[in-house]
Structure formats: C-alpha cells, structure tokens
Amino acid sequence: MLSHDDAPRLAVPDKAAARARMKIDRAGWAVRAYARCDRASVMKVARAVAEAAHQAAQTYAEWAVRETGMGVVEHKRLKNELSAHPLVDFYADTNLVDPRIDRARKMVELPKPAGIILALTPATNPISTLYYKAILAILSRNAVIFSPHPLAKECCRDAAVRLEAAAVAAGAPAGLIQCVEEPSVPLVQSLMMSPKVQVILATGGSAMVRAAYSSGNPAIGVGPGNAPVYVDPSANQGLAAQRIVESKAFDNSVLCTNESVLISLDENRQQLERGLRAAGAHICTDAEVVKLRDWLFPHGHLNTAAVGKSAAWVAQHAGIRVVPSTKVLIAPVDHYGPDEPLTKEKLSPVLAFVSVESFERAVSAAKMILRMTGAGHSAAFHGENPQRSMDFASALPVYRVVVNAPCSQGAAGFATHLAPSFMIGTGYFGRSSVGENIGPQHLVHWTRLAWNSDATVPFGDFSAVRVSSANSESPALVPAATIAPAAGMERDLLRQLILQELRDLTRGQS
C-alpha cells in the first residue's frame, strides 16, 4: 500500500472511481436515515444480521478456504459463528443510541456516530472480520463500505450482499453495508482519502495500516502480532503444551493472536517437550530447523506460500518428514532476535522454541521478540505463580497477556472474558490509536452538555425532552441504567455450545 504522498501519482479508472463515489453517496444517505432509528430498531437489525451471518457460517468458511487456500474450514466456521450472535450478545447492554443523563455531575451525553466507515479486511480471516465489522457498524448506527483483500473478494462481496439484505429486511435503509467489487491499490487509496469517509478500520499488513493512518482521515489500525508464550516450571506442563498446540494449530495459525515463540526454563524443558509431542507437535532436529528456516524465510523474508497452510504441508515443502497427523512444527533455536528469522511472526503452525536458564532471561527474551515485531499486541503465560505472571505482564510492551489459556482464542476474547474482536488494538507500543480490543463503542463519540458545577445553578428537567434527531416514536431521555438487557438464555447457550465445539475440534475429538 502506498503512502499519502504517493496518492497524486495513482490513477483510478473512471468506472472504478464512479462506482466508489456512488457507494459513498449511497452510504451517506443510509447513515443519515439510520441515525433516526431508536435502540429497539437498531437491536432488531443487529439480530437479523447476526442470524443471517450465523446461517451462512459454513458456506462462507468453505468459500474462504477455497478462494484463499488458507486455513481450516471447520475452524473458520467457528470463527464466523462467534462473530455473529455471541458478538451481538456481548454488546447487548452497551447502549450507543440513547442519550445518557448524569444528574450527579449535571451532565447530558448525546451519542454521535462516526458516519461512513471504510473497513479493510484481510485474506487470512475474511468473513469473520467482515461479520465482526458489519455488526460493530450496525450497533453504533454507522454505514460500512468493505474493501476486501483481492484474494478473498468473491466471498466477501457475497457475504456483504447477504448481510445488507438481512439488514434491509429488518428495517434498515439500503446502502448500510456495501463492498467494493474489484479492490485495487489506487481505488482503496482513493476511498481512504475521501473527505466523506469518517473513519477507517484497517486490518491488514503494516503497510496497509500505515497508509490508513497517513490518509488524512481518522483511522483505527492494528499492528502485526508475534506473541511470545512463556511456560513456567509451576505450570502443568502437559496441559500447557496441549493448550499451546491447540492454539497454534487453530485455523492453521492465521490469527495474529497465535503464539509465535515458546519460551521455557532449562529446568522444565524436557517435561514440556514430552507434553508437546503428546499433544501432536513435531520437534525438529537441528538439521530440520535449518531446512525449515531456509524454506520459510528465504533471504530473510517470510515465504507467504506458508501462510495458513497445515504443519504437514509446510514440513513437506521444507523437506522434513513428519506423520500426517502432525499439528505443529516446533523449531528449537539457540538465540532470538533479528538474526533469527524463526522468532518473527510466521502465520503458520510453526513455533520457535527458546530455553533459558532463569525467569529474568525469559522475560528479556520475550521483550526482545516483541521489540523486533509485535509490540503492543499479545503475550501468554502458563503457570501457577501469580507473582511471576504479574512480573511478566508488567515488563512486556503488550496490552493483553493471556493466562493458562490458548492465546489465539484468548486474546481475541473467545477463551477469556476480553471483548470478542478481530481488531486487536496495539496502542502506543504498536503505534496505534487504541490499545484494547476494538468494539462498537470506538465508533461513537459523545456530545456533552455540561452544566455549571455551582450547586446553586439548577440542572434541567429532562423527563419530557426528546432528541430532535430521532424519529417521532423515540422515547424521552432516560438514564442508561434503566435500559433492560437484551441477551437471552438461548444466546448464552449457543455461545457455550460453539466454544465447546471449538475446544473439541482443536483437540481432535470432532
């Protein structure tokens, strides 16, 4: 992706530019109409979109793997399902529609949606990211235009049409969810720089995110992952190994939250290796590590052919013999940092393995790995020593440390109580604007009516006041606390069933 300074030299074909302008104009009309919807209408649309997404989860999982050649169908289906009803349920009590009254502080807060969102989606997680960003836009009363990765444009285009149809059928204005049919660098650059686009949600490579930030429009971007995972001697070594292998093998490791470098102490290395083998990992010999490094990082750069491929596929192409059921390739290395490419992000089921003599050295290794790439993103800790978990998290420049859980799912909010997300904010460490998992609340700002703090100055009576931008059926202003939660027991059960299936699949029981 080119920078803002390169934009004048980019020629956008007239037809493509005309289509882009038409989409933006259509989205502008839609978002103005949608801003008049009350919260009940918004939730109705969100539920309808989630149901359409859920029903097509298997179809698009198959389509995405077929079109991109990356990942595992059943794992993508689970990610798609988790980005539908469970996502809406998580934010069911987050009211981004009604004004809020704070009598104690003599303040009224009015929600102001962003407007038109340009959402970039990656080839690695195309449909789950599209589902997720579409629902975030719906919940926050915004319109979204998707620019998919060219490798996944067909499945993304069809999914956007399906979700748009479901939204319209539920009462939303047409044009709320759209997709660029033929994405290209000049066209995406033109869209990013449009003064009618209010915010860019950038998920993709570093160049793409930098281009979004330099476009002149507000952007929320995420940086690359390279999560170090530390296994303390206090951990159950077999259970930690099982969780790590399950996580690293999930969807062939295309999530940026997956573990990248495994760190242990010398004292528990052998026991951990036994656990890794029992969990389905192949631990490479020194000669195999050389073959793997040479094939995976020719001339020091990642061989993108490996992204999203299985461990057996990678091993075959690297000239390593493994049993077909191998889930992960473990590559023991003597050192870590810029001189060891295997300690970089790999987006494939290859896990570098470093063993050191002390906890302090383990922390230093994790910091060095993150300094190379992945700052602000995620890390994982396995162990039963609370002080060490605190010291580990305090020392690292990350905003998520997953404890005793698979990092792939845990950092993304599917095996922990973090917000479910396919945008992992990397904050100041990762040169991003947000450090937490991105949610619909990041797409709404608030206008605050702030009264004189002097106790003698009265605060207004808003019991009969209505919001001028809402439709005639909208309720009077009410405190947000009076709004009843919308999630039901059926949705909670569905989420639990999906998560259980996720655990079963990664353990090879399904």
URSUL-V30888 format. One record per residue. N is the residue number from 0. RES is the residue in one small letter. OMEGA is omega in whole degrees, 0 to 359 (none if undefined). D_CENTER is the distance of its C-alpha to the mean C-alpha in Angstrom with 1 decimal. Layout:
# URSUL-V30888
n=N res=RES omega=OMEGA d_center=D_CENTER
n=N res=RES omega=OMEGA d_center=D_CENTER
This chain:
# URSUL-V30888
n=0 res=m omega=182 d_center=20.2
n=1 res=l omega=182 d_center=23.2
n=2 res=s omega=179 d_center=23.6
n=3 res=h omega=182 d_center=25.1
n=4 res=d omega=180 d_center=28.5
n=5 res=d omega=189 d_center=28.5
n=6 res=a omega=182 d_center=27.9
n=7 res=p omega=182 d_center=31.6
n=8 res=r omega=181 d_center=32.2
n=9 res=l omega=179 d_center=29.8
n=10 res=a omega=178 d_center=31.6
n=11 res=v omega=179 d_center=29.7
n=12 res=p omega=185 d_center=31.8
n=13 res=d omega=182 d_center=33.6
n=14 res=k omega=179 d_center=32.4
n=15 res=a omega=179 d_center=28.8
n=16 res=a omega=179 d_center=29.2
n=17 res=a omega=178 d_center=31.0
n=18 res=r omega=180 d_center=28.4
n=19 res=a omega=179 d_center=25.7
n=20 res=r omega=180 d_center=28.1
n=21 res=m omega=179 d_center=28.7
n=22 res=k omega=180 d_center=25.1
n=23 res=i omega=179 d_center=24.7
n=24 res=d omega=179 d_center=28.1
n=25 res=r omega=178 d_center=27.2
n=26 res=a omega=178 d_center=23.9
n=27 res=g omega=177 d_center=26.0
n=28 res=w omega=183 d_center=28.5
n=29 res=a omega=185 d_center=26.0
n=30 res=v omega=176 d_center=24.2
n=31 res=r omega=178 d_center=27.7
n=32 res=a omega=182 d_center=28.7
n=33 res=y omega=179 d_center=25.6
n=34 res=a omega=180 d_center=26.1
n=35 res=r omega=181 d_center=29.3
n=36 res=c omega=176 d_center=27.7
n=37 res=d omega=187 d_center=28.1
n=38 res=r omega=179 d_center=25.6
n=39 res=a omega=179 d_center=27.0
n=40 res=s omega=179 d_center=26.6
n=41 res=v omega=181 d_center=22.9
n=42 res=m omega=177 d_center=22.2
n=43 res=k omega=178 d_center=24.3
n=44 res=v omega=181 d_center=22.4
n=45 res=a omega=179 d_center=19.0
n=46 res=r omega=180 d_center=20.6
n=47 res=a omega=178 d_center=22.0
n=48 res=v omega=179 d_center=18.9
n=49 res=a omega=180 d_center=17.2
n=50 res=e omega=177 d_center=20.4
n=51 res=a omega=178 d_center=20.4
n=52 res=a omega=181 d_center=16.9
n=53 res=h omega=184 d_center=17.9
n=54 res=q omega=183 d_center=21.2
n=55 res=a omega=185 d_center=19.9
n=56 res=a omega=180 d_center=17.2
n=57 res=q omega=181 d_center=19.6
n=58 res=t omega=183 d_center=20.9
n=59 res=y omega=174 d_center=17.8
n=60 res=a omega=178 d_center=16.8
n=61 res=e omega=182 d_center=20.2
n=62 res=w omega=182 d_center=20.1
n=63 res=a omega=179 d_center=16.9
n=64 res=v omega=180 d_center=18.4
n=65 res=r omega=184 d_center=21.7
n=66 res=e omega=185 d_center=20.6
n=67 res=t omega=185 d_center=18.4
n=68 res=g omega=184 d_center=20.1
n=69 res=m omega=168 d_center=17.0
n=70 res=g omega=184 d_center=15.9
n=71 res=v omega=187 d_center=17.6
n=72 res=v omega=184 d_center=18.3
n=73 res=e omega=178 d_center=18.4
n=74 res=h omega=177 d_center=15.1
n=75 res=k omega=177 d_center=13.5
n=76 res=r omega=179 d_center=15.6
n=77 res=l omega=178 d_center=14.3
n=78 res=k omega=178 d_center=10.6
n=79 res=n omega=180 d_center=12.1
n=80 res=e omega=180 d_center=14.3
n=81 res=l omega=178 d_center=11.9
n=82 res=s omega=180 d_center=10.1
n=83 res=a omega=184 d_center=13.7
n=84 res=h omega=180 d_center=16.3
n=85 res=p omega=179 d_center=14.6
n=86 res=l omega=178 d_center=12.1
n=87 res=v omega=180 d_center=15.2
n=88 res=d omega=182 d_center=17.1
n=89 res=f omega=182 d_center=15.0
n=90 res=y omega=183 d_center=15.7
n=91 res=a omega=181 d_center=19.2
n=92 res=d omega=178 d_center=21.0
n=93 res=t omega=185 d_center=19.2
n=94 res=n omega=179 d_center=21.8
n=95 res=l omega=184 d_center=20.9
n=96 res=v omega=185 d_center=24.0
n=97 res=d omega=173 d_center=27.1
n=98 res=p omega=182 d_center=28.7
n=99 res=r omega=178 d_center=29.0
n=100 res=i omega=177 d_center=32.4
n=101 res=d omega=184 d_center=32.9
n=102 res=r omega=182 d_center=36.6
n=103 res=a omega=180 d_center=36.8
n=104 res=r omega=179 d_center=35.5
n=105 res=k omega=185 d_center=37.1
n=106 res=m omega=172 d_center=34.0
n=107 res=v omega=182 d_center=32.5
n=108 res=e omega=181 d_center=28.9
n=109 res=l omega=181 d_center=28.1
n=110 res=p omega=178 d_center=24.6
n=111 res=k omega=178 d_center=24.0
n=112 res=p omega=181 d_center=21.1
n=113 res=a omega=182 d_center=19.9
n=114 res=g omega=180 d_center=21.3
n=115 res=i omega=179 d_center=20.0
n=116 res=i omega=169 d_center=16.4
n=117 res=l omega=185 d_center=15.8
n=118 res=a omega=177 d_center=12.4
n=119 res=l omega=181 d_center=11.8
n=120 res=t omega=185 d_center=10.1
n=121 res=p omega=176 d_center=10.3
n=122 res=a omega=184 d_center=12.9
n=123 res=t omega=180 d_center=11.1
n=124 res=n omega=191 d_center=8.8
n=125 res=p omega=187 d_center=10.8
n=126 res=i omega=179 d_center=11.6
n=127 res=s omega=178 d_center=8.8
n=128 res=t omega=178 d_center=6.8
n=129 res=l omega=176 d_center=10.4
n=130 res=y omega=185 d_center=11.1
n=131 res=y omega=182 d_center=8.3
n=132 res=k omega=177 d_center=9.4
n=133 res=a omega=180 d_center=12.9
n=134 res=i omega=175 d_center=13.1
n=135 res=l omega=179 d_center=12.0
n=136 res=a omega=180 d_center=14.7
n=137 res=i omega=183 d_center=17.1
n=138 res=l omega=183 d_center=16.9
n=139 res=s omega=178 d_center=17.5
n=140 res=r omega=176 d_center=20.2
n=141 res=n omega=170 d_center=18.9
n=142 res=a omega=183 d_center=19.3
n=143 res=v omega=173 d_center=16.7
n=144 res=i omega=182 d_center=17.6
n=145 res=f omega=170 d_center=15.3
n=146 res=s omega=185 d_center=16.0
n=147 res=p omega=172 d_center=14.8
n=148 res=h omega=182 d_center=15.3
n=149 res=p omega=180 d_center=19.0
n=150 res=l omega=182 d_center=18.6
n=151 res=a omega=187 d_center=16.8
n=152 res=k omega=184 d_center=18.7
n=153 res=e omega=181 d_center=20.8
n=154 res=c omega=179 d_center=18.5
n=155 res=c omega=179 d_center=16.3
n=156 res=r omega=180 d_center=19.5
n=157 res=d omega=180 d_center=20.9
n=158 res=a omega=179 d_center=17.9
n=159 res=a omega=178 d_center=18.0
n=160 res=v omega=180 d_center=21.7
n=161 res=r omega=181 d_center=21.5
n=162 res=l omega=177 d_center=19.2
n=163 res=e omega=179 d_center=21.5
n=164 res=a omega=179 d_center=24.5
n=165 res=a omega=179 d_center=23.3
n=166 res=a omega=181 d_center=22.7
n=167 res=v omega=179 d_center=26.1
n=168 res=a omega=180 d_center=27.8
n=169 res=a omega=176 d_center=26.6
n=170 res=g omega=179 d_center=28.2
n=171 res=a omega=176 d_center=25.6
n=172 res=p omega=177 d_center=27.1
n=173 res=a omega=179 d_center=26.6
n=174 res=g omega=182 d_center=24.4
n=175 res=l omega=180 d_center=21.5
n=176 res=i omega=181 d_center=19.0
n=177 res=q omega=181 d_center=20.0
n=178 res=c omega=175 d_center=19.0
n=179 res=v omega=184 d_center=20.7
n=180 res=e omega=183 d_center=22.8
n=181 res=e omega=182 d_center=23.6
n=182 res=p omega=176 d_center=21.1
n=183 res=s omega=180 d_center=22.7
n=184 res=v omega=180 d_center=22.4
n=185 res=p omega=182 d_center=25.2
n=186 res=l omega=180 d_center=24.0
n=187 res=v omega=178 d_center=20.4
n=188 res=q omega=179 d_center=22.1
n=189 res=s omega=179 d_center=24.5
n=190 res=l omega=182 d_center=21.9
n=191 res=m omega=183 d_center=20.1
n=192 res=m omega=181 d_center=23.5
n=193 res=s omega=178 d_center=24.7
n=194 res=p omega=179 d_center=26.1
n=195 res=k omega=174 d_center=25.2
n=196 res=v omega=184 d_center=21.4
n=197 res=q omega=181 d_center=20.5
n=198 res=v omega=178 d_center=16.9
n=199 res=i omega=172 d_center=14.5
n=200 res=l omega=189 d_center=10.7
n=201 res=a omega=172 d_center=10.4
n=202 res=t omega=182 d_center=7.8
n=203 res=g omega=180 d_center=10.2
n=204 res=g omega=183 d_center=13.0
n=205 res=s omega=181 d_center=14.7
n=206 res=a omega=179 d_center=17.4
n=207 res=m omega=181 d_center=15.3
n=208 res=v omega=178 d_center=13.7
n=209 res=r omega=179 d_center=17.3
n=210 res=a omega=178 d_center=18.8
n=211 res=a omega=181 d_center=16.7
n=212 res=y omega=181 d_center=17.9
n=213 res=s omega=185 d_center=21.4
n=214 res=s omega=186 d_center=21.7
n=215 res=g omega=176 d_center=23.5
n=216 res=n omega=174 d_center=21.0
n=217 res=p omega=181 d_center=18.7
n=218 res=a omega=171 d_center=15.2
n=219 res=i omega=183 d_center=11.9
n=220 res=g omega=178 d_center=10.5
n=221 res=v omega=182 d_center=8.5
n=222 res=g omega=180 d_center=10.7
n=223 res=p omega=175 d_center=11.1
n=224 res=g omega=173 d_center=11.0
n=225 res=n omega=194 d_center=14.3
n=226 res=a omega=170 d_center=14.4
n=227 res=p omega=177 d_center=18.0
n=228 res=v omega=181 d_center=19.1
n=229 res=y omega=176 d_center=22.5
n=230 res=v omega=182 d_center=24.8
n=231 res=d omega=175 d_center=27.7
n=232 res=p omega=180 d_center=31.1
n=233 res=s omega=182 d_center=30.9
n=234 res=a omega=166 d_center=28.2
n=235 res=n omega=190 d_center=29.1
n=236 res=q omega=180 d_center=28.8
n=237 res=g omega=180 d_center=28.7
n=238 res=l omega=177 d_center=26.0
n=239 res=a omega=180 d_center=23.8
n=240 res=a omega=180 d_center=24.4
n=241 res=q omega=180 d_center=23.5
n=242 res=r omega=182 d_center=20.2
n=243 res=i omega=180 d_center=19.3
n=244 res=v omega=177 d_center=20.6
n=245 res=e omega=182 d_center=18.8
n=246 res=s omega=183 d_center=15.4
n=247 res=k omega=181 d_center=16.3
n=248 res=a omega=185 d_center=17.6
n=249 res=f omega=182 d_center=14.9
n=250 res=d omega=180 d_center=14.2
n=251 res=n omega=169 d_center=16.1
n=252 res=s omega=180 d_center=13.6
n=253 res=v omega=177 d_center=11.3
n=254 res=l omega=180 d_center=8.1
n=255 res=c omega=180 d_center=8.0
n=256 res=t omega=185 d_center=8.4
n=257 res=n omega=179 d_center=11.7
n=258 res=e omega=183 d_center=15.0
n=259 res=s omega=180 d_center=16.8
n=260 res=v omega=179 d_center=20.1
n=261 res=l omega=181 d_center=22.1
n=262 res=i omega=175 d_center=24.6
n=263 res=s omega=172 d_center=27.6
n=264 res=l omega=180 d_center=31.1
n=265 res=d omega=186 d_center=34.1
n=266 res=e omega=180 d_center=35.5
n=267 res=n omega=184 d_center=32.9
n=268 res=r omega=184 d_center=32.0
n=269 res=q omega=180 d_center=34.3
n=270 res=q omega=178 d_center=33.3
n=271 res=l omega=179 d_center=29.6
n=272 res=e omega=177 d_center=30.5
n=273 res=r omega=179 d_center=32.4
n=274 res=g omega=180 d_center=29.5
n=275 res=l omega=178 d_center=27.2
n=276 res=r omega=180 d_center=29.9
n=277 res=a omega=182 d_center=30.4
n=278 res=a omega=177 d_center=26.7
n=279 res=g omega=179 d_center=26.9
n=280 res=a omega=173 d_center=26.2
n=281 res=h omega=179 d_center=28.6
n=282 res=i omega=187 d_center=29.7
n=283 res=c omega=170 d_center=30.9
n=284 res=t omega=179 d_center=34.3
n=285 res=d omega=181 d_center=35.0
n=286 res=a omega=179 d_center=36.0
n=287 res=e omega=176 d_center=32.9
n=288 res=v omega=178 d_center=30.7
n=289 res=v omega=178 d_center=32.6
n=290 res=k omega=182 d_center=32.2
n=291 res=l omega=179 d_center=28.4
n=292 res=r omega=182 d_center=28.1
n=293 res=d omega=182 d_center=30.3
n=294 res=w omega=185 d_center=28.5
n=295 res=l omega=182 d_center=24.9
n=296 res=f omega=176 d_center=25.6
n=297 res=p omega=181 d_center=28.6
n=298 res=h omega=175 d_center=29.9
n=299 res=g omega=182 d_center=27.1
n=300 res=h omega=184 d_center=24.3
n=301 res=l omega=173 d_center=21.7
n=302 res=n omega=186 d_center=23.1
n=303 res=t omega=176 d_center=20.3
n=304 res=a omega=182 d_center=22.3
n=305 res=a omega=187 d_center=20.9
n=306 res=v omega=177 d_center=17.2
n=307 res=g omega=179 d_center=16.3
n=308 res=k omega=182 d_center=19.9
n=309 res=s omega=179 d_center=21.5
n=310 res=a omega=180 d_center=23.2
n=311 res=a omega=179 d_center=26.6
n=312 res=w omega=180 d_center=25.9
n=313 res=v omega=181 d_center=25.0
n=314 res=a omega=180 d_center=28.1
n=315 res=q omega=183 d_center=30.4
n=316 res=h omega=177 d_center=29.6
n=317 res=a omega=179 d_center=29.9
n=318 res=g omega=181 d_center=33.3
n=319 res=i omega=180 d_center=32.5
n=320 res=r omega=177 d_center=33.9
n=321 res=v omega=175 d_center=31.9
n=322 res=v omega=185 d_center=32.3
n=323 res=p omega=182 d_center=30.2
n=324 res=s omega=181 d_center=28.4
n=325 res=t omega=182 d_center=26.9
n=326 res=k omega=186 d_center=23.2
n=327 res=v omega=172 d_center=22.6
n=328 res=l omega=178 d_center=24.6
n=329 res=i omega=183 d_center=25.4
n=330 res=a omega=176 d_center=26.8
n=331 res=p omega=180 d_center=28.9
n=332 res=v omega=184 d_center=29.5
n=333 res=d omega=181 d_center=32.1
n=334 res=h omega=185 d_center=30.2
n=335 res=y omega=180 d_center=26.9
n=336 res=g omega=186 d_center=25.8
n=337 res=p omega=181 d_center=26.3
n=338 res=d omega=179 d_center=29.2
n=339 res=e omega=184 d_center=27.3
n=340 res=p omega=180 d_center=24.7
n=341 res=l omega=176 d_center=23.6
n=342 res=t omega=172 d_center=22.0
n=343 res=k omega=175 d_center=19.6
n=344 res=e omega=187 d_center=16.1
n=345 res=k omega=179 d_center=17.1
n=346 res=l omega=176 d_center=14.3
n=347 res=s omega=184 d_center=17.1
n=348 res=p omega=176 d_center=18.8
n=349 res=v omega=185 d_center=20.8
n=350 res=l omega=175 d_center=20.9
n=351 res=a omega=185 d_center=23.2
n=352 res=f omega=180 d_center=25.5
n=353 res=v omega=176 d_center=27.3
n=354 res=s omega=183 d_center=30.1
n=355 res=v omega=188 d_center=31.7
n=356 res=e omega=185 d_center=34.7
n=357 res=s omega=178 d_center=33.3
n=358 res=f omega=180 d_center=30.4
n=359 res=e omega=177 d_center=30.9
n=360 res=r omega=178 d_center=30.6
n=361 res=a omega=178 d_center=27.4
n=362 res=v omega=179 d_center=25.8
n=363 res=s omega=179 d_center=27.2
n=364 res=a omega=180 d_center=25.7
n=365 res=a omega=179 d_center=22.2
n=366 res=k omega=179 d_center=22.7
n=367 res=m omega=180 d_center=24.1
n=368 res=i omega=180 d_center=21.2
n=369 res=l omega=177 d_center=18.7
n=370 res=r omega=180 d_center=21.3
n=371 res=m omega=175 d_center=21.2
n=372 res=t omega=178 d_center=17.5
n=373 res=g omega=180 d_center=14.3
n=374 res=a omega=179 d_center=15.8
n=375 res=g omega=188 d_center=13.8
n=376 res=h omega=190 d_center=11.0
n=377 res=s omega=172 d_center=11.9
n=378 res=a omega=180 d_center=15.1
n=379 res=a omega=181 d_center=16.8
n=380 res=f omega=174 d_center=20.4
n=381 res=h omega=180 d_center=22.7
n=382 res=g omega=181 d_center=26.0
n=383 res=e omega=179 d_center=28.3
n=384 res=n omega=184 d_center=29.3
n=385 res=p omega=181 d_center=27.8
n=386 res=q omega=179 d_center=29.4
n=387 res=r omega=178 d_center=27.8
n=388 res=s omega=178 d_center=24.3
n=389 res=m omega=180 d_center=24.9
n=390 res=d omega=179 d_center=26.4
n=391 res=f omega=182 d_center=23.6
n=392 res=a omega=182 d_center=20.9
n=393 res=s omega=185 d_center=23.4
n=394 res=a omega=190 d_center=24.0
n=395 res=l omega=178 d_center=20.6
n=396 res=p omega=178 d_center=18.8
n=397 res=v omega=180 d_center=15.4
n=398 res=y omega=175 d_center=13.9
n=399 res=r omega=170 d_center=12.8
n=400 res=v omega=182 d_center=15.5
n=401 res=v omega=185 d_center=15.2
n=402 res=v omega=177 d_center=18.8
n=403 res=n omega=178 d_center=20.5
n=404 res=a omega=176 d_center=17.4
n=405 res=p omega=186 d_center=15.4
n=406 res=c omega=180 d_center=12.8
n=407 res=s omega=181 d_center=10.4
n=408 res=q omega=185 d_center=10.3
n=409 res=g omega=181 d_center=11.5
n=410 res=a omega=178 d_center=9.1
n=411 res=a omega=175 d_center=6.3
n=412 res=g omega=182 d_center=9.2
n=413 res=f omega=174 d_center=10.9
n=414 res=a omega=175 d_center=13.8
n=415 res=t omega=177 d_center=14.2
n=416 res=h omega=170 d_center=14.7
n=417 res=l omega=179 d_center=11.7
n=418 res=a omega=177 d_center=10.0
n=419 res=p omega=189 d_center=7.8
n=420 res=s omega=168 d_center=4.3
n=421 res=f omega=169 d_center=1.5
n=422 res=m omega=185 d_center=3.0
n=423 res=i omega=182 d_center=5.0
n=424 res=g omega=181 d_center=8.4
n=425 res=t omega=170 d_center=11.1
n=426 res=g omega=185 d_center=14.0
n=427 res=y omega=179 d_center=17.5
n=428 res=f omega=182 d_center=17.4
n=429 res=g omega=179 d_center=14.9
n=430 res=r omega=178 d_center=16.6
n=431 res=s omega=185 d_center=14.0
n=432 res=s omega=183 d_center=15.0
n=433 res=v omega=181 d_center=12.7
n=434 res=g omega=181 d_center=12.4
n=435 res=e omega=175 d_center=10.7
n=436 res=n omega=187 d_center=7.4
n=437 res=i omega=178 d_center=7.7
n=438 res=g omega=182 d_center=9.9
n=439 res=p omega=180 d_center=12.9
n=440 res=q omega=179 d_center=15.1
n=441 res=h omega=181 d_center=13.9
n=442 res=l omega=178 d_center=15.3
n=443 res=v omega=170 d_center=18.7
n=444 res=h omega=188 d_center=21.4
n=445 res=w omega=171 d_center=24.6
n=446 res=t omega=185 d_center=28.2
n=447 res=r omega=172 d_center=30.3
n=448 res=l omega=187 d_center=34.0
n=449 res=a omega=181 d_center=35.4
n=450 res=w omega=174 d_center=39.0
n=451 res=n omega=183 d_center=41.6
n=452 res=s omega=178 d_center=41.1
n=453 res=d omega=184 d_center=44.9
n=454 res=a omega=181 d_center=45.7
n=455 res=t omega=179 d_center=48.6
n=456 res=v omega=185 d_center=46.5
n=457 res=p omega=174 d_center=45.5
n=458 res=f omega=185 d_center=42.1
n=459 res=g omega=175 d_center=42.0
n=460 res=d omega=185 d_center=42.3
n=461 res=f omega=185 d_center=39.3
n=462 res=s omega=182 d_center=40.3
n=463 res=a omega=183 d_center=41.3
n=464 res=v omega=178 d_center=39.2
n=465 res=r omega=181 d_center=36.8
n=466 res=v omega=187 d_center=34.1
n=467 res=s omega=182 d_center=35.6
n=468 res=s omega=181 d_center=32.5
n=469 res=a omega=179 d_center=32.1
n=470 res=n omega=187 d_center=34.1
n=471 res=s omega=181 d_center=37.4
n=472 res=e omega=185 d_center=36.1
n=473 res=s omega=182 d_center=33.7
n=474 res=p omega=174 d_center=34.7
n=475 res=a omega=178 d_center=36.1
n=476 res=l omega=179 d_center=34.1
n=477 res=v omega=174 d_center=33.2
n=478 res=p omega=183 d_center=31.6
n=479 res=a omega=182 d_center=28.0
n=480 res=a omega=182 d_center=29.1
n=481 res=t omega=183 d_center=31.3
n=482 res=i omega=184 d_center=28.5
n=483 res=a omega=177 d_center=28.3
n=484 res=p omega=185 d_center=25.1
n=485 res=a omega=184 d_center=24.1
n=486 res=a omega=181 d_center=22.5
n=487 res=g omega=181 d_center=25.0
n=488 res=m omega=181 d_center=25.8
n=489 res=e omega=180 d_center=25.2
n=490 res=r omega=178 d_center=21.5
n=491 res=d omega=179 d_center=21.3
n=492 res=l omega=179 d_center=23.2
n=493 res=l omega=180 d_center=21.0
n=494 res=r omega=180 d_center=17.9
n=495 res=q omega=179 d_center=20.1
n=496 res=l omega=179 d_center=21.4
n=497 res=i omega=181 d_center=18.0
n=498 res=l omega=178 d_center=17.0
n=499 res=q omega=178 d_center=20.5
n=500 res=e omega=176 d_center=20.3
n=501 res=l omega=180 d_center=17.2
n=502 res=r omega=181 d_center=19.3
n=503 res=d omega=182 d_center=22.3
n=504 res=l omega=183 d_center=20.8
n=505 res=t omega=176 d_center=19.6
n=506 res=r omega=177 d_center=23.0
n=507 res=g omega=182 d_center=24.8
n=508 res=q omega=183 d_center=26.4
n=509 res=s omega=none d_center=25.5
